[in-house]
Amino acid sequence: MSTFVSVKLALSYIGIGCAKSVSNARKSLYGALLGIAVSLVPLIIILVVADGTISGISSRLIELSGSHIAAIKISGRQYDAGTFLDLAEKIPSYDSQNRIVTAWPERQGIGIVVGENGRAGGQIRAVTADFFKAASFDSGLLRFSSGLRESTGFSFSGNEAFMGEKLASDLGLKPGSVFRILTMSVLPNGKTVPKFSVFTLKDTVSSGYQELDALWVFVPFETGYPLLDPSSSSTFISVRTENPFSGLDSMLVLLDRKLPSGFLLRTWEDLNRSRFYSFNTTRLLLLFIGFLILLVAAVNISSAVVMLVLERRGEIAILKSTGASPACISFSFIIAGFLTGLGGLIIGLPTGIVCAIHINGLFRFVERCINIIAGFFRGFKSPDVAALSDAEIHLLDPSCYLETIPVTFDFKALFLISVGTLVLSVLVSLIPAWRAGREKPVEILRKV
């Protein structure tokens, strides 16, 4: 019965089920409710943007930059390109459970790419068509500027090459353009000499993450293998599995037993451990900042409940005089704080989710508004100054962030945020509610 009375009182405090009356404390509760709702929106957006960005970058690192499992040649006798190709072709047959989908050899090195508009450093990757099939046709993470989607079109040979869109744009290259690659070769006598190779650009590619693909130059493995000196490049066999997040340890054991000596086996977790640790640390830091915003908003509930207690002192005295217990009074104010947090959650959670779903559109809209305003103010500058600041403004620079943020929801995290909001609302209401229960009716009525 006392619980029912407490709930009835709490509802009357926030203006539900009673006649509307002028109440500054009630207005404070509504303000605290709105503060909770507003603070939840950026917290949810931070969660979704951080998770989507980390997920998008991680998937590109796993599928495009490295390997599910990399068999790196570090010692033993030197293999020619044909031996690597034959060995990679045999690897899927090693696994009787068909967990290994495909494998291809790759050699990575550094070179200078010379185009029509100048020269730039590039990461030269000698690969086979299997890489493009896995990266574009299977995982869908690599996009060709020509819109190529058929797996049969990924083959290239001789002096054909693919290049990252950013690098090709900087060098003024288009599909069909001819460019040169300068690499260094070490002669048997130890002397280092330059080596120029001429290639024709077949198409440009993009992963949607310029920091990863801005320097990519893909050449056929048979052509690039002798082009890159083994002393300044890395040669490995990239093994693609059915699921990169499960069963890799058992496949490491299998490959270690089947492959010739001289290979070092590393999973994508080993190759990118420090970067993934940095991602998770950044995510936790952003969520902590969002939690502090929520905590400040929750403190407003405490202030509103204090005002409510002061405003309802006369009512508290009458209730206590008629037999209401201190616990019943305290519980009513705790419920009032809880309902305030619940109201903020009901408004803020769906609003945050909707904003997160349309986050890419929101970013583009804000960027458009900022650029329009910036363009307006540039008109008041001299032509020379305006030309220097004519670059388009981006909230998230595409050279550092994903071009499009994948929207992913961690429902476990959303549930914890919801529970945490309600718990905070109750905790900040405890002290003022406890003081309300300790009010002495005789002293209050004497002052009335």
C-alpha positions as CSV (number, residue, x, y, z in Angstrom):
1,M,0.0,0.0,0.0
2,S,2.8,2.4,0.9
3,T,4.4,1.7,-2.5
4,F,1.2,2.6,-4.3
5,V,1.1,5.9,-2.3
6,S,4.7,6.7,-3.1
7,V,4.1,6.1,-6.8
8,K,0.9,8.3,-6.7
9,L,2.8,11.1,-5.0
10,A,5.7,10.8,-7.5
11,L,3.3,11.1,-10.4
12,S,1.7,14.2,-8.8
13,Y,5.1,15.7,-8.4
14,I,5.8,15.6,-12.1
15,G,2.3,16.6,-13.1
16,I,0.7,13.3,-14.0
17,G,-2.8,12.4,-12.7
18,C,-3.3,15.7,-10.9
19,A,-4.5,19.2,-11.7
20,K,-1.9,21.3,-13.4
21,S,-0.6,24.0,-11.1
22,V,2.3,26.5,-11.2
23,S,5.3,24.8,-9.9
24,N,8.9,25.9,-10.4
25,A,10.2,22.6,-9.1
26,R,8.2,20.7,-11.7
27,K,9.7,23.0,-14.4
28,S,13.1,22.1,-13.1
29,L,12.2,18.4,-13.4
30,Y,11.2,18.9,-17.0
31,G,14.4,20.8,-17.6
32,A,16.4,17.9,-16.1
33,L,14.5,15.5,-18.2
34,L,15.3,17.5,-21.4
35,G,19.0,17.6,-20.3
36,I,19.1,13.8,-20.0
37,A,17.5,13.5,-23.5
38,V,19.9,16.0,-25.0
39,S,23.0,14.3,-23.4
40,L,22.0,10.9,-24.6
41,V,21.9,12.0,-28.3
42,P,25.7,12.7,-28.6
43,L,26.5,9.7,-26.5
44,I,24.7,7.4,-28.9
45,I,26.1,9.1,-31.9
46,I,29.6,8.8,-30.4
47,L,29.0,5.1,-29.8
48,V,27.7,4.4,-33.4
49,V,30.3,6.6,-35.1
50,A,33.2,5.0,-33.1
51,D,31.9,1.5,-33.6
52,G,31.2,2.0,-37.3
53,T,34.5,3.7,-38.0
54,I,36.5,1.1,-36.1
55,S,34.6,-1.7,-37.8
56,G,35.0,-0.2,-41.3
57,I,38.7,0.5,-40.9
58,S,39.4,-2.9,-39.2
59,S,37.6,-4.8,-42.0
60,R,39.7,-3.0,-44.6
61,L,42.9,-3.7,-42.7
62,I,42.0,-7.4,-42.5
63,E,40.8,-7.9,-46.0
64,L,42.8,-5.4,-48.1
65,S,46.0,-4.3,-46.3
66,G,47.1,-7.6,-44.8
67,S,45.9,-11.2,-44.7
68,H,43.8,-13.5,-42.6
69,I,47.0,-15.5,-42.2
70,A,50.3,-14.3,-43.7
71,A,53.0,-16.9,-44.5
72,I,56.0,-14.6,-44.6
73,K,59.2,-15.9,-46.3
74,I,62.0,-14.9,-44.0
75,S,64.8,-17.5,-44.6
76,G,65.8,-20.5,-46.6
77,R,66.4,-20.8,-50.2
78,Q,65.1,-18.2,-52.5
79,Y,61.9,-19.0,-54.6
80,D,61.1,-17.7,-58.0
81,A,57.7,-16.3,-58.8
82,G,56.5,-19.5,-60.3
83,T,57.3,-21.5,-57.1
84,F,55.3,-19.0,-55.0
85,L,52.4,-19.3,-57.4
86,D,52.4,-23.1,-57.3
87,L,52.7,-23.1,-53.5
88,A,49.8,-20.7,-53.0
89,E,47.7,-22.8,-55.3
90,K,48.2,-25.9,-53.2
91,I,47.4,-24.3,-49.8
92,P,43.6,-24.6,-50.0
93,S,44.0,-28.4,-50.5
94,Y,45.8,-28.7,-47.2
95,D,42.6,-28.2,-45.2
96,S,40.2,-31.1,-45.6
97,Q,37.4,-29.0,-43.8
98,N,37.5,-26.3,-46.6
99,R,38.1,-23.5,-44.1
100,I,40.8,-22.0,-46.4
101,V,39.0,-20.3,-49.3
102,T,42.0,-19.2,-51.4
103,A,45.6,-18.1,-51.2
104,W,47.8,-15.9,-53.4
105,P,51.4,-14.7,-53.2
106,E,52.3,-11.1,-52.8
107,R,55.4,-9.0,-52.7
108,Q,55.3,-5.4,-51.2
109,G,57.8,-2.7,-51.6
110,I,58.3,1.0,-52.0
111,G,58.9,2.9,-55.3
112,I,58.6,6.3,-56.9
113,V,55.7,6.6,-59.3
114,V,56.3,9.2,-62.1
115,G,53.1,10.5,-63.8
116,E,52.1,13.4,-66.0
117,N,51.8,15.9,-63.1
118,G,55.0,14.9,-61.2
119,R,56.2,12.1,-59.0
120,A,55.2,10.6,-55.7
121,G,56.1,7.7,-53.4
122,G,54.0,4.6,-53.7
123,Q,53.5,1.3,-52.1
124,I,54.1,-1.3,-54.9
125,R,52.0,-4.4,-54.4
126,A,52.7,-7.3,-56.7
127,V,49.5,-9.5,-56.5
128,T,47.4,-11.9,-58.6
129,A,43.9,-11.5,-59.8
130,D,42.8,-13.6,-56.7
131,F,43.4,-10.6,-54.5
132,F,40.9,-8.4,-56.5
133,K,38.4,-11.2,-56.6
134,A,38.5,-11.5,-52.8
135,A,38.7,-7.7,-52.1
136,S,36.0,-6.6,-54.6
137,F,33.9,-9.5,-55.7
138,D,33.8,-11.5,-52.4
139,S,34.1,-8.9,-49.6
140,G,33.0,-5.8,-51.6
141,L,35.4,-3.5,-49.9
142,L,37.4,-2.5,-52.9
143,R,35.7,-0.3,-55.6
144,F,36.9,0.1,-59.2
145,S,36.3,3.6,-60.7
146,S,35.0,1.9,-63.9
147,G,32.3,0.0,-61.9
148,L,33.9,-3.3,-62.7
149,R,32.1,-6.1,-60.8
150,E,32.5,-9.3,-62.7
151,S,35.3,-11.5,-61.3
152,T,36.5,-12.4,-64.8
153,G,37.6,-8.7,-65.3
154,F,40.1,-8.7,-62.4
155,S,42.9,-10.4,-64.3
156,F,45.8,-8.3,-65.5
157,S,49.2,-9.2,-66.8
158,G,52.4,-7.8,-68.4
159,N,52.8,-4.1,-67.7
160,E,49.2,-3.4,-66.7
161,A,48.6,-1.9,-63.3
162,F,45.8,-0.7,-60.9
163,M,46.3,2.4,-58.8
164,G,44.6,4.1,-55.8
165,E,42.3,6.9,-56.9
166,K,44.0,9.5,-54.8
167,L,47.5,8.8,-56.1
168,A,46.3,8.6,-59.7
169,S,44.5,12.0,-59.3
170,D,47.6,13.6,-57.8
171,L,49.7,12.4,-60.7
172,G,47.1,13.3,-63.3
173,L,46.7,9.7,-64.5
174,K,43.5,8.1,-65.9
175,P,42.8,4.6,-67.2
176,G,44.9,4.1,-70.2
177,S,47.6,6.5,-69.1
178,V,51.3,5.4,-69.1
179,F,53.4,6.0,-66.1
180,R,56.8,4.8,-64.8
181,I,57.9,3.2,-61.5
182,L,61.4,3.8,-60.1
183,T,62.8,1.1,-57.8
184,M,66.2,0.2,-56.6
185,S,68.0,-3.0,-57.3
186,V,71.0,-4.5,-55.5
187,L,73.6,-6.1,-57.8
188,P,75.5,-9.2,-56.8
189,N,78.6,-7.0,-56.1
190,G,76.5,-5.0,-53.6
191,K,76.1,-2.0,-55.7
192,T,72.6,-0.3,-55.8
193,V,71.3,0.8,-59.1
194,P,68.0,2.4,-60.1
195,K,65.5,0.5,-62.3
196,F,62.7,2.2,-64.4
197,S,59.7,0.2,-65.4
198,V,56.9,1.4,-67.7
199,F,53.2,0.5,-66.9
200,T,49.8,1.2,-68.3
201,L,47.1,2.2,-65.9
202,K,44.2,-0.3,-66.3
203,D,41.9,1.2,-63.7
204,T,41.8,3.1,-60.4
205,V,40.6,1.6,-57.1
206,S,39.4,2.9,-53.8
207,S,38.6,1.3,-50.4
208,G,36.8,4.4,-49.1
209,Y,39.7,5.0,-46.7
210,Q,42.5,7.1,-48.2
211,E,45.0,6.6,-45.4
212,L,45.1,3.0,-46.5
213,D,44.9,3.1,-50.3
214,A,46.3,6.6,-51.2
215,L,49.7,5.1,-52.2
216,W,48.6,1.8,-53.6
217,V,50.0,0.6,-57.0
218,F,49.1,-2.9,-58.0
219,V,51.2,-4.8,-60.6
220,P,51.0,-8.4,-61.7
221,F,52.9,-10.7,-59.4
222,E,55.1,-12.2,-62.2
223,T,56.0,-8.6,-63.3
224,G,56.4,-7.1,-59.8
225,Y,58.4,-10.0,-58.3
226,P,61.7,-9.2,-60.1
227,L,60.9,-5.5,-60.0
228,L,61.1,-5.3,-56.2
229,D,64.4,-6.2,-54.7
230,P,64.1,-8.9,-51.9
231,S,66.3,-7.0,-49.6
232,S,63.9,-4.0,-49.5
233,S,60.6,-5.7,-49.9
234,S,58.4,-8.3,-48.1
235,T,57.2,-11.5,-49.8
236,F,54.4,-13.6,-48.3
237,I,51.5,-15.8,-49.2
238,S,48.2,-14.3,-48.2
239,V,45.8,-17.0,-46.9
240,R,42.1,-16.1,-46.9
241,T,39.9,-18.2,-44.6
242,E,36.1,-18.7,-44.4
243,N,36.0,-16.8,-41.0
244,P,38.9,-14.6,-39.9
245,F,37.5,-14.4,-36.4
246,S,37.4,-18.2,-35.6
247,G,39.6,-21.2,-35.9
248,L,42.8,-19.4,-37.0
249,D,45.0,-21.1,-34.3
250,S,44.2,-24.6,-35.7
251,M,44.9,-23.4,-39.2
252,L,48.3,-22.0,-38.0
253,V,49.2,-25.5,-36.7
254,L,48.1,-27.0,-40.0
255,L,50.1,-24.6,-42.2
256,D,53.1,-24.8,-40.0
257,R,53.1,-28.6,-40.6
258,K,52.5,-28.4,-44.3
259,L,54.5,-25.4,-45.5
260,P,58.3,-25.7,-46.3
261,S,60.7,-24.4,-43.7
262,G,61.6,-20.7,-43.8
263,F,58.0,-19.3,-43.4
264,L,56.8,-17.2,-40.5
265,L,53.1,-17.5,-39.9
266,R,51.2,-14.4,-38.6
267,T,47.4,-13.8,-38.2
268,W,45.7,-10.5,-38.9
269,E,45.6,-10.0,-35.1
270,D,49.4,-10.3,-34.8
271,L,49.9,-7.9,-37.7
272,N,47.6,-5.2,-36.5
273,R,47.6,-5.6,-32.7
274,S,48.9,-2.1,-31.8
275,R,46.5,-0.4,-34.2
276,F,43.4,-2.2,-32.9
277,Y,44.5,-1.5,-29.3
278,S,44.7,2.2,-30.3
279,F,41.2,2.0,-31.8
280,N,39.7,0.5,-28.6
281,T,41.4,3.0,-26.4
282,T,40.1,5.9,-28.5
283,R,36.6,4.4,-28.4
284,L,36.7,4.1,-24.6
285,L,37.9,7.6,-24.2
286,L,35.1,9.0,-26.4
287,L,32.5,7.0,-24.5
288,F,34.0,8.3,-21.2
289,I,33.6,11.9,-22.4
290,G,30.0,11.1,-23.4
291,F,29.4,9.6,-19.9
292,L,30.6,12.7,-18.2
293,I,28.1,14.8,-20.3
294,L,25.4,12.4,-19.1
295,L,26.6,12.6,-15.5
296,V,26.4,16.4,-15.6
297,A,22.8,16.2,-16.9
298,A,22.0,13.6,-14.2
299,V,23.2,16.0,-11.5
300,N,20.4,18.4,-12.7
301,I,17.9,15.8,-11.5
302,S,19.4,16.1,-8.0
303,S,19.0,19.8,-8.1
304,A,15.4,19.5,-9.3
305,V,14.5,17.0,-6.6
306,V,16.0,19.4,-4.0
307,M,13.8,22.2,-5.2
308,L,10.8,19.8,-5.2
309,V,11.5,18.8,-1.6
310,L,11.6,22.5,-0.6
311,E,8.4,23.3,-2.5
312,R,6.6,20.3,-1.0
313,R,7.6,20.7,2.6
314,G,4.1,21.6,3.7
315,E,2.7,18.6,1.9
316,I,5.4,16.4,3.5
317,A,4.4,17.7,7.0
318,I,0.7,16.9,6.4
319,L,1.5,13.4,5.1
320,K,3.7,12.6,8.1
321,S,1.1,14.0,10.5
322,T,-1.5,11.6,8.9
323,G,0.8,8.6,9.4
324,A,3.0,8.4,6.3
325,S,6.3,6.8,7.0
326,P,9.7,8.4,6.2
327,A,10.4,5.5,3.8
328,C,7.2,6.3,1.9
329,I,8.1,10.0,1.6
330,S,11.7,9.2,0.5
331,F,10.6,6.6,-2.0
332,S,8.2,9.0,-3.6
333,F,11.0,11.4,-4.4
334,I,13.3,8.6,-5.6
335,I,10.5,7.5,-8.0
336,A,10.2,11.1,-9.2
337,G,13.9,11.2,-10.0
338,F,13.6,7.8,-11.7
339,L,10.6,8.9,-13.8
340,T,12.6,12.0,-14.9
341,G,15.5,9.9,-16.1
342,L,13.0,7.5,-17.8
343,G,11.4,10.3,-19.6
344,G,14.7,11.6,-20.8
345,L,15.7,8.1,-21.9
346,I,12.4,7.7,-23.8
347,I,13.0,10.9,-25.7
348,G,16.8,10.8,-26.1
349,L,17.4,7.1,-27.0
350,P,15.2,7.0,-30.2
351,T,16.3,10.5,-31.2
352,G,20.0,9.4,-30.9
353,I,19.3,6.2,-32.8
354,V,17.6,8.2,-35.7
355,C,20.4,10.7,-35.8
356,A,23.0,7.9,-35.8
357,I,21.2,6.1,-38.7
358,H,21.4,9.3,-40.8
359,I,24.8,10.4,-39.5
360,N,26.4,10.5,-43.0
361,G,23.6,12.7,-44.3
362,L,23.8,14.9,-41.2
363,F,27.6,15.4,-41.7
364,R,27.1,16.3,-45.4
365,F,24.3,18.8,-44.5
366,V,26.4,20.5,-41.8
367,E,29.5,20.5,-44.1
368,R,27.4,22.1,-46.9
369,C,26.1,24.8,-44.5
370,I,29.6,25.5,-43.2
371,N,31.0,25.8,-46.7
372,I,28.2,28.1,-47.8
373,I,28.8,30.4,-44.8
374,A,32.6,30.2,-45.4
375,G,32.1,31.0,-49.1
376,F,30.0,34.0,-48.1
377,F,32.7,35.5,-45.9
378,R,35.4,34.7,-48.4
379,G,33.7,37.2,-50.7
380,F,34.7,40.0,-48.4
381,K,38.4,39.1,-48.6
382,S,40.8,40.1,-51.3
383,P,41.0,37.7,-54.3
384,D,44.5,36.5,-53.2
385,V,43.4,35.7,-49.7
386,A,40.2,34.0,-50.9
387,A,42.2,31.8,-53.3
388,L,44.4,30.6,-50.4
389,S,41.4,29.6,-48.3
390,D,39.3,28.2,-51.2
391,A,39.6,24.5,-50.0
392,E,36.4,22.8,-49.1
393,I,35.8,22.3,-45.4
394,H,35.2,18.7,-44.1
395,L,34.1,17.7,-40.6
396,L,35.9,14.4,-41.1
397,D,38.8,14.8,-43.5
398,P,38.5,11.9,-46.1
399,S,42.3,11.6,-46.1
400,C,42.2,10.4,-42.5
401,Y,38.7,9.0,-42.0
402,L,36.3,6.7,-44.0
403,E,34.5,8.4,-46.8
404,T,31.2,6.9,-45.6
405,I,30.8,5.8,-41.9
406,P,29.2,2.3,-41.6
407,V,26.2,2.5,-39.2
408,T,26.5,-0.4,-36.7
409,F,24.6,-0.7,-33.5
410,D,26.0,-2.4,-30.4
411,F,22.7,-3.3,-28.7
412,K,24.5,-4.5,-25.6
413,A,26.1,-1.1,-25.2
414,L,22.7,0.6,-25.8
415,F,21.2,-1.5,-23.1
416,L,24.0,-0.7,-20.7
417,I,23.6,3.0,-21.5
418,S,19.8,2.8,-20.8
419,V,20.3,1.0,-17.5
420,G,23.1,3.3,-16.5
421,T,20.9,6.4,-17.2
422,L,18.2,5.0,-14.9
423,V,20.6,4.0,-12.2
424,L,22.3,7.5,-12.3
425,S,18.8,9.1,-12.0
426,V,18.1,7.1,-8.9
427,L,21.5,7.6,-7.3
428,V,21.4,11.4,-7.6
429,S,18.0,11.4,-6.1
430,L,18.9,9.5,-3.0
431,I,20.3,12.3,-0.8
432,P,17.5,14.8,-1.4
433,A,14.9,12.0,-1.0
434,W,16.6,10.8,2.3
435,R,16.5,14.4,3.6
436,A,12.8,14.7,2.7
437,G,12.1,11.6,4.7
438,R,13.9,13.1,7.7
439,E,11.8,16.3,7.7
440,K,10.1,16.9,11.1
441,P,6.4,17.9,10.6
442,V,6.2,19.9,13.8
443,E,9.0,22.2,12.8
444,I,7.6,22.6,9.3
445,L,4.0,23.3,10.4
446,R,5.3,25.8,13.0
447,K,6.9,27.8,10.1
448,V,3.9,27.7,7.9
